[in-house]
Amino acid sequence: MNDQKRRFRPRPQRNGFRPRNNNSQNSNGHFQSNGNIGRNNGSMTNPFNVEKTAQKFQQLAKDALTSGDPVLYENYLQHAEHYNRRLAELNFKPKQQNLEKTEITNNTKIEKIEKIEKSENKKVVG
């Protein structure tokens, strides 16, 4: 296979060709999104990924401080704080969902008990 060269079909040269359509730009020149800005691919819903990212930015902040760059230090600290807040949200959500589930199960247990009591009361009266 080394003695044979692989030949690929050449791609046509576009010379800066960029297709323009009316959906990508307003008349005032502001670019419109196609909806991918708020896309969530799931990487920030895993608490382990969020915690690792927060630790990474904390380490970058320490490195920036030791190198003598206070602006970069603050920048990295703000990023780390963002991910720490996100981690707190993720840790709070399961607790809140568990509370809601226990309330639902408690309510259904109470309803079942009330039905049993009503049926027993009917038997006693009847």
C-alpha positions as CSV (number, residue, x, y, z in Angstrom):
1,M,0.0,0.0,0.0
2,N,3.0,2.3,0.5
3,D,3.9,2.0,-3.2
4,Q,0.5,3.3,-4.3
5,K,-0.5,6.9,-3.6
6,R,-4.0,7.5,-2.5
7,R,-5.7,9.9,-4.9
8,F,-8.6,12.0,-3.6
9,R,-11.0,14.0,-5.6
10,P,-10.1,17.7,-5.4
11,R,-12.6,20.1,-3.9
12,P,-13.7,23.0,-5.9
13,Q,-12.2,26.4,-4.9
14,R,-14.8,28.7,-3.5
15,N,-12.7,31.9,-3.5
16,G,-14.4,33.5,-0.5
17,F,-17.9,32.4,-1.7
18,R,-20.4,32.8,1.2
19,P,-24.0,32.1,0.6
20,R,-26.3,34.8,1.9
21,N,-29.9,34.3,2.8
22,N,-32.4,36.6,4.3
23,N,-32.6,34.6,7.5
24,S,-29.1,35.2,8.6
25,Q,-29.0,39.0,8.7
26,N,-31.5,41.7,9.4
27,S,-31.7,44.9,7.4
28,N,-29.9,46.7,10.3
29,G,-26.9,44.3,10.1
30,H,-27.5,42.3,13.3
31,F,-26.8,38.6,13.0
32,Q,-29.6,36.3,14.0
33,S,-29.1,32.9,15.6
34,N,-30.5,29.7,14.3
35,G,-31.3,28.5,17.8
36,N,-28.1,26.8,18.8
37,I,-27.1,29.5,21.3
38,G,-29.0,28.0,24.3
39,R,-28.2,24.4,23.3
40,N,-27.5,22.0,26.1
41,N,-25.6,18.9,25.3
42,G,-25.8,17.5,28.8
43,S,-22.2,18.1,29.9
44,M,-23.2,20.7,32.5
45,T,-26.0,18.5,34.0
46,N,-23.5,16.0,35.4
47,P,-22.3,17.3,38.8
48,F,-18.9,15.6,38.4
49,N,-18.2,17.5,35.2
50,V,-19.3,20.8,36.8
51,E,-17.1,20.2,39.9
52,K,-14.1,19.3,37.7
53,T,-14.6,22.5,35.7
54,A,-14.8,24.6,38.8
55,Q,-11.6,23.1,40.2
56,K,-9.9,23.7,36.9
57,F,-10.8,27.4,37.0
58,Q,-9.7,27.7,40.6
59,Q,-6.3,26.2,39.7
60,L,-6.0,28.6,36.7
61,A,-6.8,31.5,39.1
62,K,-4.0,30.4,41.4
63,D,-1.6,30.1,38.5
64,A,-2.6,33.6,37.3
65,L,-2.0,35.1,40.8
66,T,1.4,33.5,41.1
67,S,2.3,34.8,37.7
68,G,1.3,38.3,38.8
69,D,-1.8,38.9,36.6
70,P,-4.6,40.2,38.9
71,V,-7.1,40.8,36.1
72,L,-6.8,37.2,34.8
73,Y,-7.0,36.0,38.4
74,E,-10.3,37.7,38.9
75,N,-11.6,36.5,35.6
76,Y,-10.8,32.8,36.4
77,L,-12.3,33.3,39.9
78,Q,-15.6,34.5,38.4
79,H,-15.7,31.5,36.1
80,A,-15.0,29.2,39.1
81,E,-17.8,30.9,41.1
82,H,-20.2,30.4,38.2
83,Y,-19.5,26.7,38.1
84,N,-19.8,26.5,41.9
85,R,-23.2,28.1,41.7
86,R,-24.2,25.6,39.0
87,L,-23.0,22.7,41.1
88,A,-25.1,24.0,44.1
89,E,-28.1,24.1,41.8
90,L,-27.5,20.6,40.6
91,N,-27.1,19.3,44.2
92,F,-30.3,21.1,45.3
93,K,-32.5,19.8,42.5
94,P,-32.4,16.1,43.5
95,K,-33.2,17.0,47.1
96,Q,-36.1,19.1,46.0
97,Q,-37.4,16.3,43.7
98,N,-37.0,13.8,46.6
99,L,-39.1,16.0,48.8
100,E,-41.8,16.3,46.2
101,K,-41.8,12.5,45.7
102,T,-42.2,11.9,49.4
103,E,-45.0,14.4,49.6
104,I,-46.8,12.7,46.7
105,T,-46.4,9.2,48.3
106,N,-47.5,10.5,51.7
107,N,-50.6,12.1,50.1
108,T,-51.5,8.9,48.3
109,K,-51.0,6.9,51.6
110,I,-53.3,9.4,53.4
111,E,-55.9,9.0,50.7
112,K,-55.7,5.2,50.9
113,I,-56.1,5.3,54.6
114,E,-59.1,7.7,54.3
115,K,-60.7,5.4,51.8
116,I,-60.2,2.4,54.1
117,E,-61.7,4.3,57.0
118,K,-64.7,5.4,55.0
119,S,-65.3,1.8,53.9
120,E,-65.0,0.6,57.5
121,N,-67.4,3.3,58.6
122,K,-69.9,2.3,56.0
123,K,-69.7,-1.4,57.2
124,V,-70.3,-0.3,60.8
125,V,-73.3,1.9,59.8
126,G,-74.7,-0.5,57.3
